[in-house]
Each structure stands twice: as structure tokens, then as C-alpha cells.
Amino acid sequence: MQAYFKVTPPSVHDMVLRLEARGFISRIPGEARSIKLLLPAGELPALE
């Protein structure tokens, strides 16, 4: 996310927290690589 959006690590952390708060992802705090996407793939925009 940091490279794609060209932002700082704290900004990425804020993005993750916002995505979780809005119900787009779930994660287990303190556990690495625990992010789970809650949207169907068809609802996601295509990335370049």
C-alpha cells in the first residue's frame, strides 16, 4: 500500500484502521498478515 499510494507507513496504518472501521476488512490486532477482505472481488475496482 505504501508504494502504490506513495505514502508513509503511518498513513498506511491509518488507512488500514479506516478500512476496518468501515467494514471493508477484518483483522486480528497484533497478528501479522491477518487482514481479510470482506467485499466480494467483483465489487473492487481494477488496479493499474
PECOR-V136026 format. One record per residue. N is the residue number from 0. SS is DSSP state (H for helix, E for strand, - for the rest). OMEGA is omega as a letter, one per 40 degrees, with the letter a starting at -180 (999 if undefined). BURIAL is 1 if it has 9 or more other C-alpha atoms within 8 Angstrom, else 0. Layout:
n:N ss:SS omega:OMEGA burial:BURIAL
n:N ss:SS omega:OMEGA burial:BURIAL
//
This chain:
n:0 ss:- omega:a burial:0
n:1 ss:H omega:a burial:1
n:2 ss:H omega:a burial:0
n:3 ss:H omega:a burial:0
n:4 ss:H omega:i burial:0
n:5 ss:- omega:i burial:0
n:6 ss:- omega:a burial:0
n:7 ss:- omega:i burial:0
n:8 ss:H omega:i burial:0
n:9 ss:H omega:i burial:0
n:10 ss:H omega:i burial:0
n:11 ss:H omega:i burial:1
n:12 ss:H omega:i burial:0
n:13 ss:H omega:i burial:0
n:14 ss:H omega:a burial:0
n:15 ss:H omega:i burial:0
n:16 ss:H omega:i burial:0
n:17 ss:H omega:i burial:0
n:18 ss:H omega:i burial:1
n:19 ss:H omega:a burial:1
n:20 ss:H omega:a burial:0
n:21 ss:- omega:i burial:0
n:22 ss:- omega:i burial:0
n:23 ss:- omega:i burial:1
n:24 ss:E omega:i burial:1
n:25 ss:E omega:i burial:1
n:26 ss:- omega:i burial:0
n:27 ss:- omega:a burial:0
n:28 ss:- omega:i burial:0
n:29 ss:- omega:i burial:0
n:30 ss:- omega:a burial:0
n:31 ss:- omega:i burial:0
n:32 ss:- omega:a burial:0
n:33 ss:- omega:a burial:1
n:34 ss:- omega:i burial:0
n:35 ss:E omega:i burial:0
n:36 ss:E omega:a burial:0
n:37 ss:- omega:i burial:0
n:38 ss:- omega:i burial:0
n:39 ss:- omega:a burial:0
n:40 ss:H omega:i burial:0
n:41 ss:H omega:a burial:0
n:42 ss:H omega:a burial:0
n:43 ss:- omega:i burial:0
n:44 ss:- omega:i burial:0
n:45 ss:- omega:i burial:0
n:46 ss:- omega:a burial:0
n:47 ss:- omega:999 burial:0
//
